Amino acid sequence: MSDSEILDSVGTFLHRQLPPDEIKRRDAGHVPPYDLMPGMGELGLFALAVPEAEGGLGAAWKTIAQVQLKLGQHAYMVASIFNRVVGFGLMSVLNYGSAAQRRLLVPALMSGEAFCALALSEPQAGSDAGAIRTRAVRHGDGWRLNGRKSWISDALQARWLILPARTGEAHEGHRGISLFLVPTNSPGIAMTVLPKIGNNCMPSFDIGLQDVDLPADALLGEEGRGFAQLMSTLHYSRASMAATVTGASESAFQIALSHARERVQFNRPIGQNQAIAHRLADMRMRIDLSRLMVMHLAGLIDQSAPCRRESAQAKIIATETLRDVTDAGMQILASAGYSAESDMQRLWRDSRLYTFGEGTNEVMRDIVARELQLESGAGL
């Protein structure tokens, strides 16, 4: 199937399952789109990232990025679920899982039957993943987990948590962190929902872990290599976020452009005023630049090329584009955008998360700076 055919089928699915009134209903009622996952599985969306040898479609990441752009433009709520299944779940298991773990998880994830949540953040460890305190110790033939995770999206409905914890002797820094596959129905796990101002269809949770016993094969990848594995997984998740928020930026732009053409003041459409026209031009240019960065990063992923700097750059560019485009869109729409019935206000309030979610953009700039030093062999 060609990319255009894939995108056409995605568009048909979205317009059938998530018409505008349904998006508003779910947002107002805080109803996540988990029920759409089996349909997405039947459509083959989750199989795009899975090699043909493991029953998938083996699509290029450039194809996946185009799907993410389309999902994000239609409704970020469904794009976030796609990213969770692919960026957090499938890429982690495919890259670091044992044969048994892949046999267990890949079919369930690919079909849309289940998904994984990344349980990374802790009260004192957000962007600083090296500050993780949750600990896993050997217990019998397996492991025992104790600690706390916070701001974990979609955790309650996830079947597994991909959870970094400290193992061995190191008590701080990047050393001694390992990744675990933790079934969410494990005894000793308690979840509390965290109220927030946006992204109503992506609930977040505080998670307590008290004497959670895991089998030996719950370890994902090599013991003590969890931080490096996690950083690799975040390349995929940041690429996914960059693509989907670029799609959301496109949606905000189209809303603003339509309003500027239709809203008449002083006997002419407001889009004919230079101040509005230039604002729309800036919005268009930033979105196009964001899209170019997304596709450049996708090409590097397809080539298995190093992309630590580029994934950080894409995350910065795309999320700040959405923040600024929605802010400009709110100004163009004025009171029409401030209405609770407006799609622009939903995009605007949701956008505020992404410049600090999955690593603050300040930390992303630190990553870019460090990578530049490594590339040049000298300080900046």
C-alpha positions as CSV (number, residue, x, y, z in Angstrom):
1,M,0.0,0.0,0.0
2,S,1.4,3.4,-0.9
3,D,1.7,6.3,1.5
4,S,-1.1,8.2,-0.1
5,E,-3.4,5.1,0.2
6,I,-2.4,4.7,3.9
7,L,-3.2,8.4,4.5
8,D,-6.5,8.2,2.7
9,S,-7.6,5.3,4.9
10,V,-6.5,7.1,8.0
11,G,-8.5,10.1,7.0
12,T,-11.6,8.1,6.3
13,F,-11.3,6.3,9.7
14,L,-10.8,9.6,11.6
15,H,-13.8,11.4,9.9
16,R,-16.0,8.4,10.6
17,Q,-14.9,7.8,14.2
18,L,-14.1,11.3,15.4
19,P,-16.3,13.9,13.7
20,P,-16.0,17.5,15.2
21,D,-18.9,17.0,17.6
22,E,-17.4,13.8,18.9
23,I,-14.1,15.4,19.6
24,K,-15.8,18.2,21.5
25,R,-17.9,15.6,23.5
26,R,-14.9,13.6,24.5
27,D,-12.9,16.7,25.5
28,A,-15.8,18.1,27.6
29,G,-16.4,14.7,29.2
30,H,-12.7,13.7,29.6
31,V,-13.3,10.6,27.5
32,P,-10.0,9.1,26.2
33,P,-10.2,7.3,22.8
34,Y,-9.1,3.9,24.0
35,D,-12.1,2.4,22.3
36,L,-10.7,3.4,18.9
37,M,-7.6,1.3,19.3
38,P,-8.9,-2.0,18.0
39,G,-10.1,-0.2,14.8
40,M,-6.7,1.4,14.5
41,G,-5.2,-2.1,14.8
42,E,-7.5,-3.5,12.2
43,L,-6.5,-0.6,9.9
44,G,-2.8,-1.7,10.4
45,L,-1.7,1.6,11.9
46,F,0.2,0.0,14.8
47,A,1.7,-2.6,12.5
48,L,3.5,0.1,10.5
49,A,6.4,0.2,13.0
50,V,6.7,-3.6,13.2
51,P,9.1,-5.5,10.9
52,E,7.6,-7.9,8.5
53,A,9.5,-10.8,10.1
54,E,7.4,-10.2,13.3
55,G,4.1,-9.9,11.5
56,G,4.1,-6.2,10.8
57,L,4.2,-3.9,7.8
58,G,7.8,-2.8,8.2
59,A,7.0,0.8,7.0
60,A,9.7,3.5,6.9
61,W,9.6,6.1,9.7
62,K,8.9,8.7,7.1
63,T,5.6,6.9,6.5
64,I,4.9,6.8,10.2
65,A,5.7,10.5,10.5
66,Q,3.1,11.3,7.8
67,V,0.5,9.3,9.7
68,Q,1.4,11.1,12.9
69,L,1.1,14.5,11.1
70,K,-2.4,13.5,9.9
71,L,-3.5,12.2,13.3
72,G,-2.3,15.3,15.0
73,Q,-4.0,17.6,12.6
74,H,-7.3,15.8,13.2
75,A,-7.2,15.2,16.9
76,Y,-4.2,15.0,19.2
77,M,-6.1,12.7,21.6
78,V,-5.9,9.9,19.0
79,A,-2.4,10.8,18.0
80,S,-1.2,10.5,21.6
81,I,-2.5,6.9,21.8
82,F,-0.7,6.0,18.5
83,N,2.5,7.5,19.9
84,R,2.1,5.6,23.2
85,V,1.7,2.3,21.4
86,V,4.5,2.9,18.9
87,G,7.0,5.3,20.4
88,F,6.9,3.9,24.0
89,G,5.7,0.4,23.6
90,L,6.7,-1.2,20.3
91,M,10.0,0.5,19.8
92,S,11.1,-0.4,23.4
93,V,10.1,-4.0,23.1
94,L,11.4,-4.4,19.5
95,N,14.8,-2.9,20.4
96,Y,15.4,-4.3,23.9
97,G,12.9,-7.1,24.6
98,S,13.7,-10.7,24.8
99,A,12.1,-13.2,22.3
100,A,9.6,-14.1,24.9
101,Q,8.7,-10.5,25.7
102,R,8.3,-9.8,22.0
103,R,6.0,-12.8,21.6
104,L,3.9,-11.6,24.5
105,L,3.7,-7.9,23.8
106,V,4.1,-7.3,20.0
107,P,0.8,-9.0,18.9
108,A,-1.2,-7.3,21.7
109,L,0.2,-3.9,20.9
110,M,0.0,-4.3,17.1
111,S,-3.7,-5.3,17.2
112,G,-4.7,-2.4,19.5
113,E,-5.6,-4.8,22.2
114,A,-3.3,-3.2,24.7
115,F,-0.7,-0.4,25.2
116,C,2.2,0.5,27.5
117,A,2.7,3.7,29.5
118,L,6.1,5.1,30.2
119,A,6.5,5.5,34.0
120,L,9.5,7.8,34.0
121,S,8.8,11.0,36.0
122,E,9.0,11.1,39.8
123,P,8.3,13.9,42.2
124,Q,12.0,14.9,42.2
125,A,12.9,13.5,38.8
126,G,11.2,15.1,35.8
127,S,13.6,16.1,33.0
128,D,16.4,14.9,35.2
129,A,16.0,11.2,34.6
130,G,19.2,10.5,36.5
131,A,17.5,11.6,39.7
132,I,15.2,8.5,39.8
133,R,14.8,7.0,43.3
134,T,12.4,4.1,42.6
135,R,14.3,1.0,43.4
136,A,14.2,-2.6,42.3
137,V,16.0,-5.2,44.5
138,R,16.5,-8.9,44.0
139,H,13.8,-10.8,45.7
140,G,13.8,-14.6,45.5
141,D,14.0,-15.4,41.8
142,G,12.7,-12.0,40.8
143,W,12.5,-8.4,41.8
144,R,10.8,-6.2,44.3
145,L,9.9,-2.6,43.4
146,N,9.3,0.3,45.8
147,G,8.9,4.0,44.9
148,R,6.7,6.5,43.3
149,K,6.0,7.8,39.8
150,S,4.2,10.9,39.0
151,W,2.5,12.5,35.9
152,I,2.2,9.2,34.1
153,S,-0.2,9.6,31.2
154,D,-2.8,6.9,30.4
155,A,-1.4,4.6,33.2
156,L,-4.7,3.3,34.5
157,Q,-5.8,1.8,31.2
158,A,-2.3,0.6,30.1
159,R,-1.6,-3.1,30.4
160,W,2.1,-2.6,31.2
161,L,4.3,0.2,32.6
162,I,7.7,0.6,31.0
163,L,9.4,1.6,34.3
164,P,13.0,2.7,35.0
165,A,14.2,1.9,38.5
166,R,17.6,1.7,40.3
167,T,19.3,-1.6,40.6
168,G,22.7,-2.5,41.9
169,E,24.9,-0.2,44.1
170,A,24.6,3.2,42.4
171,H,22.2,5.5,44.2
172,E,22.3,8.5,41.9
173,G,23.2,9.6,38.4
174,H,22.8,7.6,35.3
175,R,24.5,4.4,36.5
176,G,22.6,1.5,37.8
177,I,19.2,2.2,36.2
178,S,17.3,-0.7,34.6
179,L,14.0,-0.9,32.7
180,F,11.2,-3.2,33.7
181,L,7.9,-4.3,32.2
182,V,5.4,-4.0,35.0
183,P,1.9,-5.3,34.6
184,T,-0.5,-2.6,35.9
185,N,-2.6,-5.1,37.7
186,S,0.3,-6.1,39.9
187,P,-0.4,-6.1,43.7
188,G,1.1,-3.1,45.4
189,I,0.4,-0.6,42.7
190,A,-1.9,2.3,43.6
191,M,-2.9,5.1,41.1
192,T,-4.4,8.5,41.8
193,V,-5.7,10.7,38.9
194,L,-4.1,14.2,38.7
195,P,-6.4,17.0,37.7
196,K,-5.0,19.3,35.0
197,I,-6.0,22.2,32.8
198,G,-5.8,20.6,29.4
199,N,-5.3,17.4,27.4
200,N,-8.6,16.1,29.0
201,C,-8.5,12.9,26.9
202,M,-5.1,11.9,28.2
203,P,-5.5,11.4,32.0
204,S,-2.3,11.5,34.1
205,F,-1.7,9.6,37.3
206,D,0.4,9.5,40.5
207,I,1.6,5.9,41.0
208,G,2.6,4.4,44.3
209,L,4.7,1.2,44.2
210,Q,4.8,-0.7,47.5
211,D,6.5,-4.1,47.5
212,V,5.6,-4.8,43.9
213,D,6.9,-8.3,43.1
214,L,8.1,-9.0,39.6
215,P,9.4,-12.2,37.9
216,A,13.0,-12.3,36.7
217,D,11.9,-11.9,33.1
218,A,10.3,-8.5,33.8
219,L,13.7,-6.9,33.2
220,L,13.6,-5.2,29.8
221,G,17.0,-5.3,28.2
222,E,20.3,-5.4,30.1
223,E,20.5,-4.7,33.8
224,G,22.1,-1.4,34.5
225,R,21.7,-0.3,30.9
226,G,18.3,1.2,31.4
227,F,19.3,4.9,31.1
228,A,20.9,4.4,27.6
229,Q,17.9,2.3,26.5
230,L,15.5,5.0,27.8
231,M,17.4,7.7,25.9
232,S,17.1,5.7,22.7
233,T,13.3,5.2,23.3
234,L,12.9,9.0,23.8
235,H,14.3,9.6,20.3
236,Y,11.3,7.8,18.9
237,S,8.9,9.5,21.4
238,R,10.3,13.0,20.7
239,A,10.1,12.3,16.9
240,S,6.4,11.3,17.5
241,M,5.6,14.3,19.5
242,A,7.2,16.6,17.0
243,A,5.2,15.1,14.2
244,T,1.8,15.1,15.9
245,V,2.1,18.7,17.3
246,T,3.1,19.9,13.9
247,G,-0.2,18.4,12.7
248,A,-2.0,20.2,15.5
249,S,-0.3,23.4,14.4
250,E,-1.6,22.9,10.9
251,S,-5.1,22.6,12.4
252,A,-4.8,25.8,14.3
253,F,-3.5,27.6,11.3
254,Q,-6.4,26.5,9.1
255,I,-8.9,27.7,11.8
256,A,-7.2,31.1,12.0
257,L,-7.0,31.4,8.2
258,S,-10.7,30.6,7.7
259,H,-11.6,33.1,10.3
260,A,-9.4,35.8,8.8
261,R,-11.2,35.3,5.4
262,E,-14.7,35.2,6.9
263,R,-14.6,37.8,9.7
264,V,-15.4,41.3,8.3
265,Q,-14.5,44.5,10.1
266,F,-14.5,48.0,8.7
267,N,-16.1,46.6,5.5
268,R,-13.4,44.1,4.6
269,P,-12.1,40.7,5.8
270,I,-9.6,41.1,8.7
271,G,-7.1,39.0,6.7
272,Q,-6.7,41.9,4.3
273,N,-5.1,43.9,7.2
274,Q,-1.4,43.7,7.0
275,A,-1.0,43.0,10.7
276,I,-3.2,39.9,10.4
277,A,-1.7,38.9,7.0
278,H,1.8,39.0,8.3
279,R,0.8,37.0,11.4
280,L,-0.6,34.3,9.2
281,A,2.5,34.4,7.0
282,D,4.7,33.8,10.1
283,M,2.4,31.0,11.3
284,R,2.7,29.3,7.8
285,M,6.5,29.6,7.7
286,R,7.0,28.2,11.2
287,I,4.7,25.2,10.5
288,D,6.5,24.5,7.2
289,L,9.9,24.6,9.0
290,S,8.6,22.3,11.7
291,R,7.4,19.8,9.1
292,L,10.8,19.9,7.3
293,M,12.5,19.2,10.7
294,V,10.1,16.3,11.4
295,M,10.8,14.7,8.0
296,H,14.5,15.2,8.3
297,L,14.5,13.4,11.6
298,A,12.4,10.6,10.2
299,G,15.0,10.2,7.4
300,L,17.8,9.9,10.0
301,I,15.8,7.3,11.9
302,D,15.2,5.3,8.7
303,Q,19.0,5.3,8.1
304,S,19.7,4.2,11.7
305,A,21.9,7.4,11.9
306,P,22.7,9.1,15.2
307,C,19.9,11.6,15.9
308,R,20.2,12.8,19.5
309,R,20.6,16.4,18.6
310,E,18.1,16.3,15.8
311,S,15.4,14.7,18.0
312,A,15.9,17.4,20.6
313,Q,15.8,20.1,17.9
314,A,12.6,18.7,16.4
315,K,10.9,18.6,19.8
316,I,11.9,22.2,20.5
317,I,10.9,23.5,17.1
318,A,7.6,21.7,16.8
319,T,6.3,22.3,20.3
320,E,7.3,26.0,20.3
321,T,5.7,26.4,16.9
322,L,2.4,25.0,18.3
323,R,2.6,27.2,21.4
324,D,3.1,30.3,19.3
325,V,0.7,29.4,16.5
326,T,-2.1,28.8,18.9
327,D,-1.4,32.0,20.7
328,A,-1.5,33.9,17.5
329,G,-4.6,32.0,16.5
330,M,-6.3,33.1,19.7
331,Q,-5.4,36.7,19.0
332,I,-6.8,36.5,15.4
333,L,-10.0,34.9,16.5
334,A,-10.3,37.1,19.6
335,S,-13.6,36.5,21.5
336,A,-14.5,33.8,19.0
337,G,-11.4,31.8,20.0
338,Y,-12.0,32.4,23.7
339,S,-15.4,30.7,23.5
340,A,-15.6,27.3,25.1
341,E,-17.1,26.1,21.9
342,S,-14.0,27.0,19.9
343,D,-11.6,24.4,18.7
344,M,-8.8,27.0,18.9
345,Q,-9.1,27.3,22.7
346,R,-8.7,23.5,23.1
347,L,-5.6,23.5,20.9
348,W,-4.3,26.6,22.8
349,R,-4.7,25.1,26.3
350,D,-3.5,21.7,25.3
351,S,-0.4,23.1,23.6
352,R,1.1,24.4,26.9
353,L,2.0,20.9,28.0
354,Y,4.3,20.0,25.1
355,T,7.2,22.5,25.7
356,F,7.9,20.7,29.0
357,G,6.4,17.3,28.6
358,E,8.9,14.4,27.8
359,G,11.8,16.7,28.7
360,T,11.6,20.5,29.0
361,N,12.8,22.5,26.1
362,E,15.4,24.0,28.3
363,V,16.9,20.5,28.7
364,M,16.5,19.9,25.0
365,R,18.6,23.0,24.4
366,D,21.3,21.6,26.8
367,I,21.3,18.4,24.7
368,V,21.7,20.3,21.5
369,A,24.6,22.3,23.0
370,R,26.4,19.2,24.3
371,E,26.0,17.4,21.0
372,L,27.5,20.4,19.2
373,Q,30.5,20.3,21.6
374,L,30.9,16.6,20.8
375,E,30.6,17.2,17.1
376,S,33.2,20.0,17.1
377,G,35.5,18.4,19.6
378,A,35.7,21.7,21.5
379,G,33.7,24.0,23.7
380,L,31.3,26.4,22.2
